[in-house]
Amino acid sequence: MDFGLSQCIRRHELSDSPLKKVWVFSTFFFTMLEDKGINAVCKWSAHWNVFEQELIVVPVNEDFHWYIILILLPNSSFAPPDLDPIGAPCAQIFSLDSLGGKQCEAHELIENWLQIVAKPKLSGRQWITLDSRSLQVPKQPNFYDCGPFSIHNLGRFLMHYPDIVNLAISSASHEWDRIWHPHLASRMRKNLRLQMTLRRSVTHQEA
């Protein structure tokens, strides 16, 4: 999973996507947060500013199943005290689950963490509840391809996030197929293996 995430982010960094500040948490972050609570992960964001990021990626493994939680524009989660929060721009939290799970509890846990991190930065500003959504993404045909499908779905989100965020797209539409390319998701495991083999070969030659 770590290798797939690194390759996905590397491709994104080489692209012309308007999302420039993307932070990817360790695959252990959510497990620590869930098992030991918010205090156990306070130091995980001590040396970087959460609210300077445009997108935060949280890989999650629960019961041997991988999925992705995303926080888009976390800086929009607080606003001036005199602003009416109804209709105001807000940060968004998404889940990309190739088994179709809503992951409401994970959304709530991540938002609680974000709100605790935000407290020292509020300075009189008000907290705005995140817009929470579970995205329709390509679904895995088995119970073991969750990792590769998660990498594929993250890559497609990074590439097409304005359309994904702003448009209500049915999974039965041609537009959904264009954005998510479900036929490529099943090839991700093979592609990752080829990339790992190539990296080992290059490393061996350099040695």
C-alpha positions in Angstrom: 0.0 0.0 0.0 2.8 2.4 0.9 4.5 1.8 -2.5 1.3 2.3 -4.4 0.6 5.6 -2.5 4.1 6.9 -3.2 3.8 6.1 -6.9 0.3 7.7 -7.1 1.5 10.9 -5.4 4.7 11.0 -7.6 2.5 10.9 -10.7 0.3 13.6 -9.3 3.3 15.9 -8.5 4.5 15.5 -12.2 1.0 16.5 -13.5 -0.5 19.9 -14.1 -3.2 19.4 -11.4 -4.1 22.6 -9.6 -3.9 20.7 -6.3 -0.3 21.4 -5.3 -0.2 20.9 -1.5 -1.1 17.3 -0.8 -0.2 15.5 2.4 -0.4 11.7 2.8 -0.5 10.3 6.2 1.3 7.1 7.2 -0.8 3.9 6.9 -0.5 3.6 10.7 -2.1 7.0 11.4 -5.7 6.0 11.4 -5.1 2.8 13.3 -3.3 4.7 16.0 -6.1 7.3 16.1 -8.8 4.7 16.3 -7.1 2.4 18.8 -5.5 5.0 21.2 -7.4 8.2 20.6 -6.6 11.7 19.4 -3.9 12.4 22.1 -1.9 9.5 20.7 -1.5 11.2 17.3 -1.0 14.8 18.3 2.7 14.8 17.4 1.9 13.5 13.9 1.0 17.0 12.8 3.3 18.9 15.1 5.9 19.8 12.4 3.6 20.8 9.5 0.6 23.0 9.2 -2.5 20.9 8.5 -4.4 24.0 7.3 -1.9 25.0 4.7 -2.6 21.8 2.8 -5.1 21.6 -0.1 -5.7 17.9 0.4 -5.0 15.5 3.2 -5.0 11.8 2.4 -5.7 9.2 5.1 -5.2 5.6 4.1 -7.4 3.3 6.3 -7.1 -0.4 7.0 -10.0 -1.9 9.0 -10.7 -5.6 9.3 -8.1 -6.3 6.5 -9.9 -3.9 4.1 -8.2 -0.7 2.7 -10.0 2.5 1.8 -9.1 6.2 1.6 -10.4 9.2 3.5 -9.8 12.6 2.0 -10.0 16.1 3.5 -10.3 18.8 0.8 -9.4 22.4 1.7 -9.1 21.9 5.5 -8.5 25.7 5.9 -12.2 26.2 5.0 -13.3 24.5 8.2 -13.3 27.8 10.2 -14.6 31.3 9.4 -15.0 34.7 10.9 -17.4 34.8 13.9 -19.9 37.1 12.1 -20.2 34.9 9.0 -23.4 32.9 8.7 -22.2 29.3 8.4 -25.3 28.3 6.4 -24.2 28.4 2.7 -20.6 29.3 3.5 -17.8 27.5 1.8 -16.6 24.6 3.9 -14.0 21.9 3.9 -15.1 18.5 2.6 -14.4 15.0 3.7 -14.7 12.1 1.3 -14.3 8.3 1.5 -13.2 6.2 -1.4 -14.3 2.7 -0.6 -14.2 0.1 -3.3 -16.7 -2.1 -1.4 -19.2 0.7 -1.3 -19.1 1.3 2.5 -20.2 4.7 3.7 -17.6 4.9 6.5 -19.6 7.4 8.6 -17.7 6.5 11.8 -14.3 7.1 10.1 -15.6 10.4 8.8 -16.6 11.5 12.3 -13.4 10.4 13.9 -11.2 12.2 11.3 -13.3 15.4 11.6 -13.0 15.2 15.4 -9.3 15.0 15.1 -9.2 18.0 12.7 -11.3 20.1 15.0 -9.0 19.4 17.9 -6.0 20.3 15.8 -7.8 23.5 14.8 -8.5 24.7 18.3 -5.2 26.6 18.8 -5.7 28.3 15.4 -9.3 29.4 15.8 -8.6 32.7 17.6 -12.2 33.7 17.8 -13.2 32.2 14.5 -16.0 29.6 14.4 -15.8 26.0 13.3 -17.7 25.0 10.3 -18.8 21.3 10.1 -17.3 19.5 7.2 -19.4 18.5 4.2 -19.2 14.7 4.4 -19.7 12.4 1.4 -19.0 8.9 0.3 -18.1 8.8 -3.4 -19.2 6.3 -5.9 -16.0 4.7 -7.0 -15.2 1.5 -9.0 -15.9 -1.5 -7.0 -13.6 -4.4 -6.6 -14.9 -7.8 -7.8 -13.4 -9.8 -5.0 -12.3 -9.4 -1.3 -8.6 -8.9 -1.8 -8.1 -6.1 -4.4 -9.0 -3.3 -2.0 -5.4 -1.9 -1.9 -4.9 -1.6 -5.7 -8.5 -0.3 -6.2 -7.8 2.4 -3.5 -4.7 3.5 -5.3 -6.6 3.7 -8.6 -9.5 5.6 -7.1 -7.1 8.1 -5.4 -5.3 8.7 -8.6 -8.5 9.4 -10.5 -9.7 11.7 -7.8 -6.5 13.7 -7.9 -6.8 13.9 -11.7 -10.5 14.9 -11.8 -11.4 16.3 -8.4 -13.1 19.5 -9.7 -15.7 17.4 -11.6 -16.0 14.9 -8.8 -16.6 17.5 -6.2 -18.8 19.9 -8.1 -21.0 17.6 -10.3 -23.6 15.0 -9.3 -22.5 12.2 -11.5 -24.4 8.9 -11.7 -22.3 5.7 -11.8 -24.5 4.6 -14.8 -23.3 7.6 -16.9 -20.6 7.9 -19.5 -19.2 10.8 -17.6 -18.6 8.6 -14.5 -16.8 6.0 -16.7 -14.6 8.8 -18.2 -13.6 10.1 -14.8 -13.1 6.8 -12.9 -12.0 4.5 -15.7 -13.3 1.3 -13.9 -11.8 -1.0 -16.5 -8.3 0.2 -15.4 -8.8 -0.4 -11.7 -8.6 -4.2 -12.1 -5.2 -3.8 -13.8 -3.7 -1.8 -10.9 -2.3 -4.8 -9.0 -0.4 -6.0 -12.1 0.8 -2.4 -12.8 2.1 -2.0 -9.3 4.0 -5.3 -9.5 5.6 -4.3 -12.7 6.6 -0.9 -11.2 8.1 -2.7 -8.2 10.0 -5.1 -10.4 11.4 -2.2 -12.4 12.4 -0.3 -9.3 14.3 -3.4 -8.0 16.0 -3.8 -11.3 17.1 -0.2 -11.4 18.3 -0.3 -7.7 20.3 -3.5 -8.5 22.0 -1.9 -11.5 22.9 1.2 -9.5 24.4 -1.0 -6.8 
